[in-house]
Amino acid sequence: MLTPGSISLIPGVSAPPRRDHKEEGMIVALYIAAAVITAAGSLYLTWRSVDFRKFLAGAFLVSSGILFYLYLAAVSVPLLGTSFVETPQISGRRSIVHFVLFLLCFYFGFIRKPKAKPTPFPRR
């Protein structure tokens, strides 16, 4: 049965009602909080570990390729749980940013060799 505010694309099957603006705002806030926490953890690990920089280089390469494909194919991507939609233009800009991050992680992970850390006690 259809209730007020619900949408059905298949006859006889009702869809959940649309979210209100307060609930959508909370979901956006949770997305932002998760992004900040993830970014802070990634920056810490990137600063400390060469292997993590190598992993991020591969992840950013794949991400930039997928985002560039979405841009070329003109595919809009909805953000789960909200009414926001990532347009192909945003995907194109994000692909450029992710490719720059790939180049940075590739350079600092594979090409540039880490400097030897000074030991507190001289070795004999």
N, C-alpha and C positions, 0 to 999 in steps of 0.2 A: 504494500500500500504506500502511496505517496503521501508524505506529510508536507505541510507548508515549509518552503525553503529548501526542499530536497530536489535533486535533479536526477532524472533517469534517462539513460540512453537505450536501455533494453526494456521493452514492455513487460510490466509485471515485476520488475526488480527495482527496488528503491535504492537510491544512493544516500550516503550520510548527508546531513544538513551542512550547509556552508559554515565555516568558522566565523566567529565574530572578530572585530578588530582588536579587542583586548587579548584574546587567545593568540591571534596572529602576531601581535607585538611581542608576546612572551616567547613565541617560537623564534622570531628574529633575534631577540635578545640572547636566547640560548645558542643560536648559531654563532653569534658574535663572540660570546664567552668561550665556546668551544674552539673557535678560530684563534683567539688570543692565547688560550692555554696551549693549544697545539703548536702555535708559532713560537711561543716562549720555550717550550721543551725542545723543539727542533733547532732553534738557535743555540741553545745550550749544548746539545749533542753535536751540532755542526762545529762549534768552536772547539770542542774537546777531542773529536774523533775524526780521523782521516777516512776511516771506513764508512762512517755515516755520510760524509761528503760524497763519497763514491756512490753510495746508495741513492742519495738525493739527486745526483747528476742523472742517473738513469730514470728516476721518477719524474724529474722535470722534463727530460727529453720526451718521454711517453706522453706526459700531460700536455706539453706544447704541441705535439703532433696531433693528439686527439682534438684539442681546442681549435687548431688550425683547420682540421678536417670539418669540424662543426661550422666554422666560419665559411669555408668554401661551399659546403653543402647547404648553407643558409638554414640551419636547424636551430630552432629556439628550444631552450631547455628550461622546464619549470623547476623552481626551487621547492623541494618537498615540504609540504605542510603549510605553504604560504601561497599567496596569489601572485608572487613575483615570478617573472620570466627572464631568463638570461638570453638576450638577443644575440644574433650572430656577430654584431659589431663588438659586443662586450667579449665574446669568445675570441675574436680576432685580437683584441687588445691584450687579453689575458695570455694568449699564446705567445705574444711578443715578450711579455714580462717573464713567463715561464722559460722561454728560450734563453733570455739573458741570465736568469738564475741557473739554468743548465750550464751555460758557459762558465759562470763563476765557480760553481761546484765542480765542474770538470777540471778547471785549471787548478783549484786548490786541493782537489782530491787525487788527481792523476799526474799532472805535469809538475807542479811545484813540490819540491821535497821539503818535508818539515825540518825545521832547524832543531839541532840536538839541544835538549833541555839540560841546563847546568845541574850537576848533582851537588847536594849539600856537602858531601864528603868526598875528597879526592880518592880515586881508585889507585891501588898499588899494583 
